[in-house]
């Protein structure tokens, strides 16, 4: 019974997606909606395959994946460092937290032109946008997770004569793993957003650049939707990678 329910749960999202795509396909064709307004899913699928076959999608995918990977890892590492530091130090937390919140509330689109002005329209600016947009969720989740570790666990470590570093390594970080990885899951999808925003601000290749080309000079709406599909695939893949890391680390700590 439990196995059957699990299979049903796994099939439900697929069935819902199939129903939505079928309704979209039938609705567009029944209403004779122009392709440049809203293409049918079958048209998008054909254009998606064509973009891969002629190398267009791959040429624009590689820069975006590079920006997401480098920027996401850099932002995650900085966010982890900042979060741990603020979680351990109440004085640093009181001084830095307001600035962290203020920086997080600043739209990344407003900072993007400044980064392009400082770093140029190349890879560095796009990596910086990805790093900034991923830094905050990791920093905040790490701060809260490290700060709110069970007081009894910390008292036990102190009674055993553990140093501050040992308490961090053997008590705080293992206990904070769930909170840190929750922030990483959010950051993984935001890194894709950061890459697309950075590519909108300048550049010659990337999925964000392809979006501009498809809706602008090419006026290719099916390609636009195919590109959106590819962006979604990159985001889901990044999220799935974090889930995989979470599962691996849970096995090792079990």
N, C-alpha and C positions, 0 to 999 in steps of 0.2 A: 504493500500500500504506500509506504513511504517512498519507495523507488518510483512508483507511478506518479505520485504527486511532484517529485523532483523533476521528472521528465516533462510533466505538464507545465511546470513553472519555467523550464528552459524553452519550451516551444511557444509559450504565450507571446513573448516579444516578437518572435519571428512571424507568428500568425497576424499580429496587429500590424506589423510593418507591411506584410503582404496585402492585407486588406486596404491599408491606406494607399499603397502604390496602385492597386487595382482601381480604387475609387478615383485617384488622381488621373490615371490613364483614361478611364471611361469618361470622366467628367470633361477633360480637355477635348477629347475627340467628339463627344456629344455636343458640346457647346461651340465647337469649331474655333477654339481660342487660337489666335495667331502664334506661331512658333516663337517669334521674337518677344512675345509677352510672357508666355508660360509654356515651355516645351513639355511634351509628354515624357514620362520616365523612360520609355523605350528609346526615344530620341536622345535623351541624355546618356543612356547606357551606350548607344552606338557612338556618340561623340566622345565619350570617355575612352572607349576602346581605340578610336581613331587617334586621339591625343597621345595615348601610350604607344601606338604602333608607329607614328611618325616622329616620336622622340620629344614632342612638345612638353608632355607632362613630366617626363624624367628630367629634362633640362631645367625646369622650374622647381621640381621637387627637391633636388639635391641641395641647393642653397638654403631652402627653408628648413630642411631637416638639420643641416649644419648649424644654422642659427638657433634652432630650438634646443639642440643637444648642448652646444657650448654655452649659450646664454642660460639655459635651465640649470645646468650643473654649476655654473658660476654663481648664479643667483641663489640656488639652493644651499651651496656651501657658505656663502656670506650670510644668508638668513639663519642657517644653523648656528654659526659662530655668534652672531648678534643675539639670537634667542637664548642660547646657553649663557652668554655673559650677563644679559639682563635678568634671566631667571635666577642666577646665583647671587646677584648684587642688587639689593633693594635701592641703594643710593644711585647706582647707574640707571636703574629702571625709572626712578622718579625724574631723573634729568633727561634721559633720552626718549622715553616713551611718547611724550607729547610731540616731539619732532618726528618720530616714526609715524604716528597717526596722521600728522599734517602732511607728510610726504606721501603717505598712502592715499590720502583724499585728493591729491593733485592728479588730474587726468593725464594718462600717459601720452595722449595726443598733444597735450600742451608742452610736455617735456621733449617730445620727439624732435621738433625742429631745432631745439637748443643742442641736443646731442648730435644731430647731423651737422650743425654749424661747428661744433667743437671737434668732432671725430671724422667728419666727411661722410659722404653717402655710401661708403663701402661696408664691409662686414662688421667693423668695429661698432658702428652706431647701432646696427640691428641687434648685435649681441648685447650691447648695453641696454637696449629697450627690453629685451627678453629677461636679462638679469634683474632689472629693476622691478619688472612686473611680477617676477617669481619670488623675489627676495621677501616681500612683505608677508604673504601667507605663511611661508616657512618660518620667518622670524617670530610672528605672533603666536603661531601654534606651538613652536618650540618653547617660547617664553612661558606660556601658560602651563605646558606639560611639565617643564623642569621645575617651575615655581611651586606647583601644586602636588608634588610628590608626597606620599603619605608621611606624616611627621614621625610615626612610630618606626618606620623603616630607617629614617635618618638618625633617629635616636639610637637604634640598634647599632648602626654603623659607627656612631661616635663612641658607644660603650665598648666596641671591639677595637677601638684605637685607630680607626681608619682616618687617613688624611682626607683633605677636601677633594683632591684628585681621585682618590679611591672611592669616595662616596659618589662622586659624579659618574665614574666609570661603572661601578658595580651596583649602584642603587638608582640614581636619578635618571641616567640615560636609558637603562632597560625599562624602567617604569614609564618613561616618557615616550617610548617608541611608538605607541599607537597615536599619540597626538602629533608627533613629528611627521609620521607617514600620512596622517590625514591632511596636514598642510602641504605635503609633497604631492598628494593627489590633486589638490586644487591648483598648485603651482604648475603641474605638468600640462594641464589644459590651458592655463593662462600663458604659458611660454609660447604656445602656438599663436595665440592672439597677439602677443608681443612681436613675434616674427612678422606676421601679416601687417601690423601697424608700421613696423620699421620699413617694410618693403613699399608700403604706400608712400612713405616720405621720400623715397629715392632708391634707385637701383635699376639694374638692367635684367635681373632674373630673380625668380622666386614665385611662389603661388600667389602672393599679394600683387606682384607685378602682372601676373597673368590675369588676375581679376580685372585690373585696370585696362589691360589690352582687350579682353573679351567684351567689356561693356563700352569701350571707347572706340578705338580705331578699327578693331575687327568687327564690332557689333555682332558678336556671335553669342547669342543667349544660351544655346545648348552647351557651348564651351564654358560659359560662366557657371552654369549649374554643375557641370562636370568638375570644374575647379573647386567649387564649394564642397562637392562630395569628397574630393581628394583631401581637402583641408580637414574635413570631419574625420576621415580615416586616420590622418596624422594625429589628430587630437585623441581619438579613441586608442590608438596604438601607444601614445605616450602615457595615457592613464593606465592602460593595461600593463605596461612595463613597470609602473610603480606598484600595482597590485601584485605582480609577479615577485618583485623584490620583497614586498611585505610578506608574502607567503613563504618565501625562502627563509627570511630572517625569523619568522615564527617557528618554522621547523627546527632551526638551529637553537632557538631559545627554549623549545619545548622539552 
